Amino acid sequence: MKKKMTAKRITEGSGNVFLDLGFPPHEAAVMLLRCELAEALRKWMDREGCTQAQAARRLGVAQPRISEIVRNKVDKFSLDYLVRLCSKAGVSVKVRTAA
């Protein structure tokens, strides 16, 4: 018995997964920025060959905070905090706006 093939509907994403999941636009924008900053910090750690403990010492924070970043628990951080950590790590942060 042959199975009937059904067409699958594919919807193009907006570029912000949080917006696509139904979060309000203002929340989705902040969540995406937090994820991008956390990813930049994870890449910095990889580039530097830092363990979580070493990264914590270099950034002047407790190791569990670095663990939360590594596990992408970005809801626990403000944008300001993540920008400060990036600055301490020498990671350039630029904000571009469009009106």
C-alpha distance (Angstrom), angle and dihedral (degrees) to the residues before:
residue distance angle dihedral
M1 . . .
K2 3.79 . .
K3 3.76 121.2 .
K4 3.73 115.9 -127.5
M5 3.82 112.6 -115.2
T6 3.78 113.6 -129.3
A7 3.77 124.1 -161.3
K8 3.77 114.0 -113.8
R9 3.74 118.0 -139.0
I10 3.79 115.0 -134.3
T11 3.76 120.7 -164.7
E12 3.78 119.4 -162.1
G13 3.80 113.4 -124.0
S14 3.77 124.5 -119.4
G15 3.79 94.2 -127.4
N16 3.80 91.1 -103.3
V17 3.78 113.1 83.4
F18 3.81 91.4 -164.4
L19 3.79 91.6 56.6
D20 3.80 89.0 47.7
L21 3.81 89.2 52.5
G22 3.79 90.1 57.1
F23 3.79 103.9 -99.9
P24 3.80 115.0 148.0
P25 3.82 111.3 -93.5
H26 3.82 95.2 -110.5
E27 3.82 92.4 51.5
A28 3.80 93.3 43.0
A29 3.80 91.5 53.3
V30 3.82 93.2 51.8
M31 3.81 93.1 44.8
L32 3.80 91.8 51.2
L33 3.81 91.6 49.7
R34 3.80 91.0 50.0
C35 3.81 90.7 51.6
E36 3.80 91.9 48.6
L37 3.82 92.0 51.1
A38 3.81 92.2 46.7
E39 3.81 89.7 50.1
A40 3.80 90.1 51.3
L41 3.81 89.4 53.1
R42 3.82 92.0 48.7
K43 3.81 89.9 50.8
W44 3.81 89.8 49.1
M45 3.81 90.0 52.7
D46 3.82 90.8 50.2
R47 3.80 92.2 47.1
E48 3.80 91.9 49.0
G49 3.80 93.3 42.0
C50 3.81 90.2 -126.9
T51 3.74 125.5 164.6
Q52 3.78 115.8 -140.9
A53 3.81 90.0 -101.0
Q54 3.81 92.5 50.6
A55 3.80 92.1 47.2
A56 3.81 90.3 49.4
R57 3.82 91.7 52.4
R58 3.80 92.2 47.4
L59 3.79 92.3 48.7
G60 3.80 95.5 40.9
V61 3.80 96.5 -120.7
A62 3.80 136.4 113.9
Q63 3.81 116.9 -87.2
P64 3.83 93.5 -119.5
R65 3.82 88.5 63.1
I66 3.82 89.5 56.7
S67 3.80 89.4 47.7
E68 3.81 89.4 55.7
I69 3.81 90.0 52.0
V70 3.81 91.7 48.3
R71 3.82 89.8 50.7
N72 3.83 89.8 47.8
K73 3.81 94.1 -117.8
V74 3.80 88.2 153.8
D75 3.79 94.4 152.4
K76 3.82 85.9 77.8
F77 3.82 92.8 62.9
S78 3.77 135.8 68.1
L79 3.78 120.1 -134.1
D80 3.80 88.1 -116.5
Y81 3.81 92.1 56.2
L82 3.80 93.4 48.8
V83 3.82 91.7 47.4
R84 3.83 89.6 51.8
L85 3.81 91.2 51.2
C86 3.79 91.0 49.0
S87 3.78 89.6 50.3
K88 3.81 91.7 50.9
A89 3.80 89.0 49.9
G90 3.79 91.8 50.2
V91 3.80 91.8 -114.4
S92 3.79 110.2 148.0
V93 3.80 114.4 -127.3
K94 3.78 119.7 -163.6
V95 3.77 127.3 177.8
R96 3.76 119.8 -154.0
T97 3.76 120.9 -167.5
A98 3.75 132.4 -165.9
A99 3.78 123.1 -161.4
